[in-house]
């Protein structure tokens, strides 16, 4: 017995209430549809349909089986669709939203390499540090470095983003080097205040967790601004390593409290829920995962 064809025949008969109509839609004869359904009933050992000369309707067993069969066929169709998409060449417009600093420092080179792989794809990139709504903004993918709130959107983690606690040598020479998280309460702090934790800094060490409510002198939604202020001696900053890295290497910033760490943030790709993720979106996200995980390995 062709179980899959029998399932499709049975579902179509229930949906249309007629063997003849099911046959017309499936391009099979009425007798073929009847045989497929009969074979299914014989295989299961139960009757599924109440039949008259003009109408067919499911009995209790048939209704229960119909509901399960719908799910099975939907999953098969989704699998077929996914495989077909794997063979498709991505084309058209891909709209991406990303944070300003990450976009200019990290995403730009990656995007150029992605474009080389898929020349038929056009990319519109919008950089913004505002928390945009991906759906209202019409974006296919929104990249965020954050600790995410629960949402109806789908979020895929791409890579962890480590952070550094740092200040300029001149600031530390004038104000002293903090040895313990509690010492930060007497320092000028430069903070990114747009996370779920607000302005609070959470630092973890061998002696446990420490929550610091900074007496900040600068609060910004762009970490490059905080880095530049720290380099100028304006205070202690907690910023992502991909932004602080060059200044730390050059010595214009120094890491402090190295026995403590701030929990890493993460780079997420966010997109609206959909039964079939567009191949251009899936390929772009897979590319970013491979690219940035390899860079941090």
ABEGO torsion letter per residue (X at the ends): XBAAAAAAAAAAAAAAGBAAAAAAAAGBBAAAAAAAAAAAAAAAGBBABBBBAABBBBBAAAAAAAAAAAAAAAAAAAAAAAAAAAABBBBEBBBBBBBAAAAAAAAAAAAAAAAAABAABBBBBBBBABBBBAAAAGBABBBBBBBBBBBABBBBBABBBBBBBBBBAAAAAAAEBBABAAAAAABBBBBBAABAAEABBBBBBAAEBBBBBBBBABBBABAAAAAAAAAAGAEBBBBBAAAAAAAAAAGABBBBGAABBBBBBBBBBBBBBBABBBAAAAAAAAAAAAAAAAAAX
